[in-house]
Amino acid sequence: MESTLRQLSAYAAVARAGSFTAAATRLNVSQSSLSRAVADLERQLGARLMERDTRNVELTAAGVEALRIAEQIVNAHSSGMKELKRFLLGESGTVTVATLPSVAAVLLPQVIKDFRRQRPQVAVQIMDGLEQSVLSRVLSGDADFAITTGEPSGQLEHRPLVRDRFVAVLPQEHPLADRPGVTWDDLAREPFLAVGRDSSVRRLTDAAFAQIDARSAPSAEAGNVATVGGLVAAGLGVTALPALVLPLLGTGPVVHRPLAEPTVDRRLDIAVRARRPLPLAADRFLETLQESRTRRHRLPHGVRWV
């Protein structure tokens, strides 16, 4: 059966109005076009749906069932088209963001709150992980965009977003905690607790130690920043972390001190697939993020908008 949406809509309108004339007036179409559409539908179904006279129509048993099904189809089509329109306008769907845990926990919550207030029918999915896994999710298409570290490539376009500065993280009773500031050379002389090698934090701390020609191996390392913070709190050593990470350490007995010689900043970018348009909902999310930057939404100490 090749019944069209036009035929089903015409039939439902006539059946509900009880008259071809009234339905034609309501739909602003000719009565003859409605009559042809209903006749074509009856011919395709092989059943008479209406008993007609000069003024009114009366539904047959088949016509009553046909009206029920026709209205289901017409309503589903109307609902689906409205949903598609909302999606195309960026008012529905899902925005998927791949990002580092510190960004997910500290930078994004207020942005998501503002975005959801404006577009409550758009869901936000966060895929948090380490640098390489975050970038691979964008390249594979699993995420719309990323907020992460890393260098631009031919496949990804980077847009600078924020910078956060590395600070020394020390046990509360450590001798270096009494100083107003600490150097990387100071940290190199202490048992150093490193973040795992897959982390952007590890890449940058290794580069800083190489810059001062300090080659001592870490006394311990852990994949999770909170674990490293716990080791510092237990007095097992010192570490260096970017400022955006500090809220993830919890309330353990640690202190933070400015870290210099060299001063090291971590740059966090928005990364999107090159030469690929974003879904409109994702574009709207980035607009909300840009509004936060324009308003200079408050960031933790040591973190600044680029």
C-alpha positions, 0 to 999 in steps of 0.5 A: 500500500502506497498511501501518502501522508497527504491522503491520510491528512485529507481523510482525517480532516474530512472525517473529523469535520464530517463534511468535505466542504467544512474540511476544505474551508479549514485547510484552505484547499479545494473540495475537489482535491480533498475528494480525489485524495480520499477516493485514491486512499479508498482505492488503494485500501480496497475498502469504502471508508465513507458514506457520502451525501450532498451535505455530510459524510458518515464513516463506515466501520473500516473508516473508523479504524482508518481514522484512528490509524491515520491520525496516529501517522499524521500526529507522529509525522507532525511531532517528528518534524517539530523535533527535527526542526528543534534539532536543526535550530540547536534546541534539542539533541545531545552535546558531547564534550571530551575533556580532562577531569579538571576541566569537567569538574571545575570549568564546565559545571557553570557553563553547563548550568547556563547552557541548560537554562537556555536550552533545557531540551539539549542534553550534555554528555561529558567524556573525561579522560587523559589527553590522548584519549580525549583527542581520539574521541574527537577524531573518531567522532564520538565527541563533538569537540574537546577541551584539552591540552596538546598541539594543533595537527592537520586533523584538529583545529585548536582555539585557545581557551584558558591557561593555568599555572603550575604550583608546588604542592607540599605537605603542610609541615614540609620545610618548603611550606614556610617559603613564599615561593618554590623553584623547580630545583627545590622540588628536584631535591625532594622525593617527587610524586609524579602523575602517570605518563599518559597525563598532560601534567606529566609531560609538562613536569618532565619538560620543566625538569629537563629545562633545568637539567634535573634528571632524577626519577620520581619516587612514586607515580599514580595515574589519578591526580587525587591519588598523588594529592593523597600521597603528598598529604601523607608526607611521602613527597612533593609534586607540581600541579596546574592550578585548575587541578587543585580543587580535585585534591580535596581537603587533605593537609597540603599547601600550595606555593608559587612555582618558578624558575621556570614559570610553567603554564598549561594551555587548554584549548577547544579542539574541533575536527578541521574542516568539519562543521559542528552540530548546531547544538554544539555550536550553541554550547561553545557560544555559551562558553564564549559568553563566560569568557566575555563576562570573565566568569570567575576562575580559580586562583592561578587560572585565566581566560586566554 
